[in-house]
Amino acid sequence: MKFSVGSLNLFLMFKLPTAFIAGVRVKRIDTHKCVAVVKHRWINQNPFQSMYFAVQAMAAELTTGVLIMQAIQESGQSISMLVLNNKSNFSKKAKGLITFTCEDGEKISDIVRECIQDNISKTIWISSIGIDETGDTVSKMDFEWTLKLKK
């Protein structure tokens, strides 16, 4: 798969339809950073007039996972990936357009290289931060991913 905004949003529609229906969309991708957005709407709300936490988690996880998928593809190796753990901190109600950004691309590339060189499973914690339209942080999500070279 080519890692572009369009191809990733098609990927969402076919492989992660719940995220697509909730309004999660990739807005930017390069080797260092992935940005996804989601707007608070009726379909993704909670009873407290803000965005449901799981929708925020889908957008945040997407920004981390896409960077891992891209690094794996660039390596030319077959590597499995799986979320082991996650931690979340919610600091403000998520209303309006929320932008999730992961800037751990270099760290991810390094761990993919180590996984290939050492031929053992590796784990890595990766962060994504959700910012609202006023520039305030609404959530910070950390995901522990495991990577394993397939034999």
N, C-alpha and C positions, 0 to 999 in steps of 0.2 A: 504494500500500500504506500502511496505517496503521502507524505505528511504535509498536507496543506489544510487551510481552514475548511475549504469545501469538502475534501475527502473525509476529514474527521467528522464533520457534521452529518455526512451521509452514513458514516460508520455508526454514529449515535442513533440515527433513525432505524437502522437495520439490526444492530447488535445490542444497543442499550435504549430500547424504545421508551421505557419509563422516564429516563432522563430527557429524551427528546420531547416527549409529550409535556413534561414539566417546564420546558422552555430553556433547558441548558444548551448553550451554544459556544463553540470554540470561536474566539475572536482573533487570536494571534498564536503563532507557534514558530519557534526557531530552536536551535540546539541548546540555548541557555534558559529559555522561558516559555511558559504556556499560560495563556490567559483565556478564561471562560467567563461568560456572563449568564445571569438568569434574572428575570424580572419577577417581582412579587405580583402574582395574579391569583384569581379565584382557584385555579387548578392546583396551585402549589402552596396554598395558605394553611395556617393552623387556626385554631379557634381564638387566637389572641391578636388577630389582624396583622400578622407578619408571616414571613416565609417559614414553612415547616423545616425543621432541622435536617431531615433526611434529604431534602432537595439541596440544601447547602452542602451536605456531605457528598452528594453525587457530583456537583460541580467541582468541589475541591479535589475529590479523588481523581476525577477526570484529568485535571491539570497535572497531577503527579504521574498518573499511569501512562498518559500519552507521551510524556518525556522519557519514561522507561522504555515504552514500545519503540520509540524512535531510536534510542541508543542501542537497543537490541538489534533492530533492523540494520543500522549502520555498522554494527560489529560483524554482520554476516553469519553469526552463530545462532543456534537454536537454544533459546533460554526460556525457561518457564518463569512466570511471575505470579505472585499471590500476595494479597494483603494479609498480614498476620495480626496486626493490632492497629487501633486508631485512638487518638485523643482529640477532644474538641473543647474549645473555649468559646462561649458566646458572650459578647460584651455589650450588644445593643440589638434591638429588634431589627430584623432584616426587612426593610420596606424599600420599594422602588427597584432600581437596577443595581444588582450586586455584582461586583467584578472580583473573581477569584484568580489569584496569580501565584504560580510556583516558579521560583527562580533558581532551582537546584539542578539545572541541566548539567553543569560541569561535575558536580558531586555524583550525579547519576552515571555519567559517562565513565568516571573513574571506577565506580563500583562494578560496572559491567565489565570493564577491562580486567579488574581483579578477579572477578568470577571466572572469566575465561582463562586467565593465566594460572590461577591457583587450582582450578577445576574442583572447587567446593562451593557449597551454598553460601550465599552472602545475604545479610540483611542490612537495610538502610532505612532511616527515618527521614521522611520528606515532608515539608510544610507547604501549605497553601493558605493564603490570607484573603479573606473576603472583605471588600471595602464598599461602602455605599456611595451614593451620588454626591454626598457632602464631603467625602474623603475620610469618614470615620470607619474604623475597623468594626465589623459586626461579628466576625468569627475568625478563629484561627484553628486550622485542622492539621493534625500531624498523622501521617500514615506510615506504619512500619511494613515495608515490602520485603519479601524474600525472593531471591533470584537463584536459579539453579540451572547449570548447564545440562542440557539434555544429551544423553549418550546415544 
